[in-house]
Amino acid sequence: RWLRPAHLQSVLPSLPLRRPLVTRRARGLLAASREWLVDCGEGTRLLALVARREAAGFGPPRGQVVLHHGWEGSAESLYLLSIGQALFDAGFDVIRLNLRDHGPTHHLNEGLFHSNRLPEVLGAVAAIQARAPGLPLSLAGFSLGGNFALRVGAHARESGLRIERIVAVCPVLDPAVTLEALERGPALYREYFLLKWRRSLRRKQAAWPGRYDFASLIRERSLTRMTARMVEEYTGYPDLGAYLAGYAIVGQALATLETPSRLILSADDPMIPAADLARLARVPALSVTFTRHGGHCGFIDRLGGGTWIDRRILEELGA
């Protein structure tokens, strides 16, 4: 009961104090993981950490799962390590994919990350599928990663992808609404993302010193203003509204989704208002699990061992 508060649930998944416990529990996954620079097409490369069961001395895998982290997270995020180990133990090969400019990848691609870079994620998933074409492929993502996973599913047929299942945990539904919630909600979340985004921009500038100078941008105190300036100065979108609409999954964005998909959201998520669930396209492939508690990507029902969301994802993927 004491773990129920929404803000506690939202902070716990990334709390540094949990890292020793989670990394100790995920030591099998970490020991088996190998770096892979994925060619996503058009000169773009993304870094994946791949744990293959046969290479680690186990039997043939039952399938492979690509894990997508949230904004300013990485393949080393605690929630990915937790579910990654659970999936590895359940017999799956596990691929933890870093989005552009996340983790130690700022030097790989000159262009700056933004949330509409879906083609390179589609390219990465296609490359993963091509590497093991006979192995069933599923996706699981958290927050922005859940948003990417569902968009990949919606474009799967046209991209030649065969995806078995998708699980999206607290995916960003309408980015404009989420941005407003971050601006008007507790300062903790806004300052957290500003801190991490500024750190990321400094790393990008250090990797490409002749290309970027973010000195003025990182002085912005408003997440909305900072995002608007990033859009205007570093993307091809005409304004903030067009950019945010570009990766929204409300309306008809998921109308082409054919892969059996499970969206999991809590009523007390401080960043993703549950009311936006009503704005999703009604497609047979998409099912929704709506809980009273869980915060944003939390769903932690005990401090030791795995979490409720780990067990729920395993259930959805047939483990």
N, C-alpha and C positions, 0 to 999 in steps of 0.2 A: 504493500500500500504506500509506503513512504517513497517509492520510486515513481509514483504516478504523476507528479507535477510536470506540466508540459515543458517548462523551461529547463528543468533538470534533465528530462528525456532528450531535449534538443542539444544540450551541451555534452552529455555523457559520451555520445559516439566518437567525439574527437578530443576528449579530455586527455591531455598529455600524461596525466597520472596513471591512466589505464594502459599506456603503451607497454610497459614491462610485462604485465599480465597477458595482454593480447598477443604480443610477439612470442612469448613463451609457448602459448597455446598453439600458435601458428608456425612453430618451428619446422614442422614437416613440409608445409607449403613453401616456406622461405628457402629451405635447403634444396628443394626440387626446382625452384624457379630460375629461369635463364632469360637473359635479355634478348630481345628480338627487335631490330629496327624494321618496322613494317613499311613496305613500299605501298603507299596509298594511291599512287597515280599522280600525274601532273607534277612530279618533282617533290611531293610532300611525303615526309616520313614521320611516323609516330612510334613511340617506344612502348613495347608491350613486355610484360613479365610473364613468362609461360612456364607452367608446372605440368609436365607430362608424366603420367603414372608409369608407363613402361620404361621411360628413361630413368625413373627413380627406383626401378626394380620391382614394380608391382605388375599386376596383370593388365590385360587390355582395358581401356576406359569404356564406360558405358555411354559417353558423350563428352562434349566440350562446352564450356560456358564462358562467355566473354563478360567481364565485369566492368561497369562504367561508374567512375566516381563522380562526385558533385563538383560544383564550381570552386576553384582554388583548393580542391582536394588533390589526390594523386593515387597511383597504384599502391602506395604505402599507407593510405588512410586506414585507420583502425577498423572501420566497418567493412572494408574490402578484405582485410586480412582475416577477420572473423568469419565472414561467409565463405571466403576462399578456402580456408582450412576445412570448413564443414563440407563443402562440395568435393574437395580433394579426398577426404576421408570416405565420402559416399561413392567414390568411383569415377569422378569426372576429372578430365583435364581442365585446368583453370588458366584463363588468359586475363590478366589484369592490364587493361589498356589505359595509358596516359593520354589525355587529350593534349592538343597542342599547347605549349607553354605551361604545362603542369608537370610537377615533379622536376627532374633534372633535364628538361628538354628544350629550354629556351633557345639553345643554339641550333636546333635541328632545322627550323624553318624561319625564313626571314619575316614573313607576314605575321601580324599580331593575331593572337587568339580572339575570336568572338563566337557567340553561341549559334550563329548561322552557318558555321563551317561543317555542315552535315555531309557534303560530298566526300571529305577525307575520312570521316568515320565510316561511311558506307564502303569506301575503298579498303579500309583496314579490315572490316568484317569480311569483305569479299576475299581478301588475301588470306585471312585465317581459315575461311572455308576451303579455299583452294589448296591449302597446305595439308588438309586432312579431309578430302572430299566425301569420304564414306562415313564420317563420324557425325552423328546428330549434333546440331549447333543450337544453343540457346543463349539468350541475353538476360542480364539482370543489371539494373542501374538504380542509383540513389540520387534524388533531387534533380539537378540538371542532367546527371547521367541517366536517370530514368526517363527524362524528357527525350534525350538523344536515342535511347533504346526504342521507345515507342515510335519516334520518327523514322528510325531505321526500318522498323517493322512495316510502317505505312508505305515505304519505298522499296520494300523487299522484292516484289515481283518485277518491277521495272529495272532493278539492279541485278537481277539474276541470283538473288539470295534465297536459300532454303533454310528457314529458321523454324525450329521445333516449337519453342515457347519463349515468352518474354515476361519478366516480372519487373515492374517499375514501382519503386518505393518512394512515396512522397514526391512524385515528379512535378516539376514546374509546369503548371497548366496554362496560366496566362501571365507572362512575364511582367506586363504592366501592373497587374494587380499585386504580384509578389514584390515588385520594386516599391510600390506604395506602402505595402505592409512593412517592409524593412525600414522605410523612411519614418513611418509613423509609430512603429512598434518600439519595444525596448531598445535603448541605444547599444546594448551589448552586442546584438547581432549586426547592426550597421557598422559599428566600430571594428568588429571582428573581420568582416569582409573587406572593409577599407584597408585595414592593416595588412591582410594577406594579399590583396590586389596590388597595393603599393609595393610590397616586397617583390611580387612577381614582375611588375613593370621595371623595377630597378635591375632585376636579373636579366630581363630582356634587353634593356639598354646596355648593360655590361657585355652581353653576348654580341650585340650589333651596334657598337658605339658610333659608327658613322651614319647609321640609319635612324636612330631614335634619340630624342631628348624629351623625357617625360617630366622635367623639373617643374613646369607649370601645372601639368595635369595632376600630379600627385599632391599638389597643395590644395586641391578642391576638398571641401569638408562635406559636401553633399554627394551621396551615392548616385542620385539621379543626375546631378550636374556632371559628375565625373563620367558617368556612362554616356550622357549626351555628347560630351566633348570627344570621347573615344570614338563614338559613331561618326561624328562629323569629320574628324581628322584622320581616321585610320580605317574606315570601311567605305563601301560604295553606297551605303544607304543614305537617303536624303535627309532623314531626321530620326529622332529617337523612336517615335511612334511606329514608323515603318520597320525599324530594326526589331523592336520588341514583338511586333505582329509576325515577323518572319519566323520566329521559333515557338510561337504559341501553338498549343495542341488542342485548344478549344475550337468550337465551330466545326468545320468539315475537314480539319487537318488530318484526322485519323479515319476518315471515311473509307480509305483504301486498305485499312489494316485487315489482313487475313490470318496472320499468325495468332494462335490462341495466346491471349495476353491477360495478365492479372495486374491491376493497379491497386496499390495498398496505400491508404491515406487515413490519418487520424483526425478526429473532430477538433482536437486542440493544437493542431499544427500552427505555429505562430507565423509561418511564412507562406503557406499554401492554403488559402481560404477554401473550406469544404464546399461552399456554395457554387464554386466554379465546376464542380463535378456535373452539375445539371447542364452545363454548356458543351459537354463532350458529345461527339457524334455517336448515335446509337448504332453500334455495329455488333453483330453476333460474336465476333472474335474477342471482344473486350469485356472482361468481368471486373467488378470493383469490390474490394473488401474495405469496409469503412468501420473504424474502431473508435471507441470513446477516448482512449488514451494512447499515447505513443509519441507525442510531440513531433518534431521534424526529424525523420529518419532515426528515431530512437528505438521504441518497442523493446526496451531492455527490461526484462522481468527478474533478473538476478545479476549480481555483480560478477560472480564467477561463472566460468563455462560459457556456453553459447547463449544466444538471445532468442526471444520469440521470433524475431524477423528472420533469423538464420533458419530456424525450424520451419517457418512458413514458406520460405523460398525453396527449401529442400522438398517440401510437400508438393509445391507447385511444379517442380521439375521432375517429379516422379521418383524421388530418392527415398 
